[in-house]
Amino acid sequence: MTTETTGTAAGTTSETTAETTAAAGPRARVARAHGRLAALGELLNRPLTSYYLVLACTGLLLALGLMMVLSASSVEALQKTGNPFYWFLKQSLSVAIGLPVMWVCSRLPHRFFRLAAYPLMAISIIGLIMVIFIGESELGGQRWIYIGGLTLQPSEPAKLGLVLWGADLLARKAKGGLIEWRQLLIPLMPGTAILAVLVLMGSDLGTTLVLMLVFLALLWVVGAPLRLFGGIMTVATVATVIMISVEGYRSARIKGWLDVWGNAQTSGYQAAQGQIALGSGGWFGLGLGSGRQKWMWVPHAESDFIFSIIGEELGLMGTLVVVALFGLLGYAGLRVASRVKDPFIRLAASAAVAWIAGQAIVNIGAVIGALPITGIPLPLVSYGGSALLPTLAALGMLLSFAKREPGAAAALAARGPGPVARALSWLGLGRPAAGGRRPGRLRPTSRHVE
């Protein structure tokens, strides 16, 4: 009797413990999820989060870009030059020049960018005028100037010029931290129109679209009313329709975009081949270097349509990583703009994000068929030094702005000297690291050695 009672009690206790454990399981999982979210929120609230996000996303996109330029261009480069590394080496040289530019820009005060705005804007206008008279016409557009072995595309630095000039222009007219949107009308709107017209004279509709994104971002930051957005968008739409109608190749592109597979051998050829590349990649791709569409099937696989090669060789996961990196880069730039009180920094950071993230959206949208093909590259990833250098300069500017976030200066000081400063200190070329002295230097003494 006692044994049976004890057994029953033990069984009841065991069942109760199992029920408690089963009930505690979901609560524990919810608690762990809340803990992870709290840790993520704490990480995002750190002063240097924007700085490290810009740095990490830029580095990863550059590395991916070099890797994919090598893969996408090797076949065509071998056929045309006899060297499969030809375009990869040129892109590597652009990266080698661009990274120091980015580093220097990250250490410059924001006043430098305000002073550089007007000279850069003037140089951009002069360059765009030169393109009209001495530029080379290729693929329906007159966008490039060839000087010796260098290829220059003035419309690329014009994007950075508009970002800096527009931000400085509005910041100078700020009163008490607020900017009157009516100040946009003169001279920002005419200045933007001059750039847009000069770029359009070179038949570069894609860059014109990016310039409009920069302008609209400036509008948004200063709180322009929706009716002004509506009026500008209406004028831009009418102008776009007219430009498409008067140029035969643009009309053909629109026709190919509306019916890709019906024009797969004519105006829709590039779009169709790009979608074939994306579709054949599956979830995880065919493997790096194993793509088939780069074998003279996808035109401009190393530049405008490099995203399709990423989808073919790295799969859906690879393309999602690229989209996530651009999303994080845009988040970091907007975080800088929202946390810094200086009007120029808010405007310049927002406009730079609109340029880089907006250009990425336009490029990816064209490759997947959501937008017409405009011929603009994927920032940091596509081949092209003329586009890469201004982009890296703008990202260096964002790094400089991120150091002005609340608490960022103190966090940087607490971090101590960076790897470059330490390396210079070891070589005896820079200031000594904190808590130490230059190697190889003797402390001064009061004794005289004879």
N, C-alpha and C positions, 0 to 999 in steps of 0.2 A: 504493500500500500504506500509506504513512504517512498519507495523507489519510484513507483509510478508517478506520484505527486512531484517528486524532484525532477523527473524526466519531463513532465509537462511544463513545469516552471522554467526549466532550462530551454525547452523548445520555444516557449512564449518570449523569453528574453532574447533568444537568437533572432526570432522573427521581428521583434521590435527594433533590434539593432540594425537588421537588414533594411527595414523600412526607413529608419532614421538616416542610414547611410545613403539610401536611394533618394531620399528627400533632400539630403545635404548636397548631393552631387550637382544638381542644377544651380543651387545657390552658390556653391563654390566656383562653378564655371562663370556665373554672372559676376561674382566678386573678382575673379581673375581678369575678366574682360574689363571691368571698371578700373582695375589697377593698371592694366596696360594702357587704357585710354588716358588715365591720369598721368602716367609716365610720358605718353606722347604729347599731351598738352603742356607738361612741364618742359619737355624738350623744345617744343615750338615757341615757348615763351622766353627762351634764353636770348640774351642780347645779340649774340653772333649767329643766330640761326639763319638769317637771310644771307649773311656773308658766306657761310659754309655751303648753303644750298646753291648759290650762284657758282661758287668755285667748283663744287662737286659735279653739278649738272654740266657745266661747261667742259670740264675735263673728260667726263664720260662720253659726251656727244662728239668731242674732238677725236677721241680714241676710236670710237665707233666709225666716225666719218673716214679716218685714214684707212681703217681696215676695209671698209666697204668700197672706197675709191680704188684701192688696190685690186679688190676682187672684181668690181664692175668694169674697170677700164683695161685690165691686163690683156684681154683678147684683142680689142680694137687697137690698143697701143702697140701690140706685137705686130699686127698686120700693117699699121701705118708707119711705124717708126723703127721696127725691129727690136724694140726694147719694151718688154712687158711692164717695166717699172716706170716708164716715162712720165705719165701723169701722176702717179703716186709720188715720185720724187719731187715734182713741181709743187704738189700739194703739201708735201712735207716741208719744203722750203718756205711756203707761205705760213705754215703753222710755226716754224722756227722763228720767223720774223714777227708773227702776230702775238705770240705768247709774251715776249718782252714788252711789246706795245701795251698789252693788257696789264702786265705787272706795273709798268710805269704809270698808266692811267689810274690804277688802283691806289697809288700813293700820292696822287695829285689832289690838291684842295678843290672844292667845288667852284671856287672863284676862277680857277684856270679854265674850266669848261665854259664859264660865262664869257670870258675874254676870247676864247677860241671860236665862239659861235659865229661871229660876224665874218672873220677871215675865211672860215670853212664854208660858210654860205656863199661868199663871193667866189671862192675857188670852184665850188660846185657849179655855179651858174656859168662861169667862164669855160669850165670843162664841157658842160652840156652844149654851149654854143659852138665850141671847137668840134664836137662830134658831128654837128650838122654839116660842117664844111670839109673836115678832113677825116671824119670817121669812116670805118669800113662797114659795108652793108653785108649782113649774113642772115640767112633764114628769115627774110622778110623784115629785119630790123636793122637800124643803123645805130649801134650802141657802143662800139668799141673803137679805141684809138690804139694803134700799134706804134710803139716807139722801140726800135731795135728788136730785142727779143721779148719785150714786155708788152702785155695786153692790159689796157686800162679801160674801166667802165665807169665813167664819171657819175652815173646815176646811183651807184652804190654809196659813195661818201655823201651824196646829196641827202640821203635818208638821215644820216647822223647830223648833217648840217641843219636840216629842218627841225630835228628834235631839239638841238641846243639853241638855235636861233628863236624858235617859237617859245621855248620855255623861258629864256632870258627876257624876251620881249614882254611877255605877260607878267613875269615876276617883277620887272621894273615898275609896272603899273599897279602892283598890288598895294592895297591900303589896309593896314591893320591885319595882314595875313589873308585878306579876301581880295579876289580878283573880279573885276567887272567884266562880264562876258561880252559887253558891247565893245570892249577894247580889241576884240578879235577882228572886227571889221577892217580896221586900218592900223598897221599895214600887214597884219598876219595873213589875212585872206588873199590880198593881192600877191604877197610873196609866195604863198603856197601855189597860187594859180600860175605864176611865172614858172616855177619849177615843174609843175604838172604839164604845162604846154610844151616846154622844152623837151621833157622826157617823151611826150607823145609825138613830137616831131621826129623822134628816133624810132617811132613805132613800138614803144615799150609800154604796153597797157598794164602789164603786171606790176611794174615799179610804180606806175601812176596810182594803182589801187593801194599799194603799201603807203605811199605818201598821203593818200586820203585817210587811211587808218590812223596815221600819226596825227593828222589834223583833227580828226574826230575825237581822238583820245584827249587832245588838249581842250577841245570843246567840253568834253564830259567832265574833266577835272575842275574846270572853272564854273561848272554849273549852268551851262547854257540851256535855255528852255527848249522843250521838245519841238516847238514849231520851227526853231532855227535848224535843228537836225533834219526835220522833215523837208524844209526848203532846200537845204544843201543836198540831201539824198535825191530829191526830185531832179534838181539840175544835173547832178552826177549821172543819174540813170538816163536822162535824155541825151546827155553828151556821149555816154557809152554806146547807146543805141546808134547814134549818128556815126561814131567812129567805126563801129562794127559794119555798118551798112556801106561805108565808102571804101573799105579795104576788103578786097576779095578773099584774102587768106584768113581774115578774122571771121568772115561769114562762113567760110568752109569749116573753121574750127568749131563754131557754134553748131553747125549742122552735124559735124562728126560727134560732138558731145551729146546732142539730143538723140542720136541714133547710132551708137557706137558700132554695134554689130552689123547694122545695115550698111555701114561705110567702113567696114573693117579693113578693106584693102586700099582705101583712099584717105579721106580726111580723118577717119577714126582709127587709123592704123596704130599710132603710138598709144592711144588710150586702150585699145583692144589688147595689144601686146603687154602693156603694163598690168592690166587686169588678169591676163593669163599667168603672168609671173606671180602676182599676189595669190591667185587661186591655187596654183600648184605647190605653194609652200606648206599648206596644211597648218597644223598646230605648231610644230617645232622646226619646220623648214627642211630643205634638202641637205643642209650642211654648208658651212662656210666654204666658199669657192666652188660649190657643186651646182650652182645655178646654170640653167640652160638658156634663158632668155637674153643673157648678156652676149651670147654668140651671134651678134649682129641682128638680133631680133628687136630689142627695145632701143629705139633711138635715144641718144643722150642718157644712157644708163648710169653714167658716172656723175651726172649733174642734176638735171631737172627731174629725172625719173629714178633716182637712186633709192627712193622709198620702196619702189616695186621690187628691186633686187634684194633689199632687206627682207621684205615679206617672203620672197622665194627661198632665200638661203637660211633665214633665221625664223621664219614662220610667223604666225599670228603673235606668239609671245614676244618675238623680237620687235615687231611693229608697236605693240602695246608698251614695251619698255621705252621706245623712242617718244611716243605720245606722252607717257608719264614724265619723262625727263623735261620735255617742253612745258608740261603743266606745272611741274615744281619750279622751273625757272620763272614762269610767269607769276606764280604765287610769291616767290621770293621778291621779285621786283615790285609787285603791288604791296607787299608787306613793308618794304622800305618806304614806298610813297605814303603809306598810311601812318607810319610811326615817326616820320621826320616832319618837323614843323616848317622848315624852310620852303617857301613857295617854289623856288627854282628847282629844288630837288624833287619835290612832289610832281611837278610838271614833267621834268626830264625823265624821271624814273618811269612814270606812267606811259609817256610817249615811246620810250625805248622798249617797254614790254609790248605795247601795241604793235610796234614794228617787228620785233623778232618773233613773238608768239603768233601774231597775225600772219606773217609771211609763212611760218610753218603750217598754219591751218590752210592757207591758200594752196601751198604746194601739195600737202597731203590730200586735200580735197580734190585737186586735179587728178592725182594718181588713182584714187579710188573711184573716180567718176562722179563725185558729188558736185564738182565745179568745173567750168571749162579750163582747158590748158592755157596757162598764161606765160609759161616760160621763165618763172622765177625759181631760184634754187632753194633747197632746204637748208636753213641756217646751220652753220658749223659742221654739217654733214656732207653736203654736195661739194663737188670739185669747183674751185674758182677762188683765186686769191683776192680779186677785186671785191668780192662779197665778204670774204672771211675777215680781212683786216679791219674794216669799219665795224663789223659785228663784234670782234674781240675788243676793240677800243670802247664800244658802248658797254660791254660787259665789265671791263675794267672800271669804267665810270660807275656802274652799279655797285661794284665792290667798294669803291671810294665812298659812295653815298651810304652804304650799309654800315660803315664805321662811325657814322654820325647818328645812328639810332641810340635811344636812351640806354645807357649802361655799356654800350659797345666799346667805347674808348677805355673804360676801366677794365673791361674783360680782356681787351687786347694787351693792356699794360701788365695785367696779372699773368697773362700767358707767357710773357718773356719774349726774347728775340726769336724770330722765325728761322727756318733752315738756311735761308739765303744770308741773313745777318750772321748766323753762327759760322757759316762757311767763310764769309769775308773776315770774320774775327780770327778764325784759325789761320787764315792766310796773312793776317796782319794788315788787311785793307780796310777794315771797318771798325766800328766802335766795339770795345770788348764786351763780351757777354756779361749779363748781370751776375754779380757775385764773383767775378773773376777778372783776370787781366790778360792782356795779349800774350800769346805764347811766344817764347823766344826773346822776351824783353826783360832785362834785369831791373830790379827795384833800385832807385837811386840811394846812395849811401853818403854819409857825411865824411867818410875817410877818403883820402887821396892816395892812390896807389902809385908808387914810384918804381 
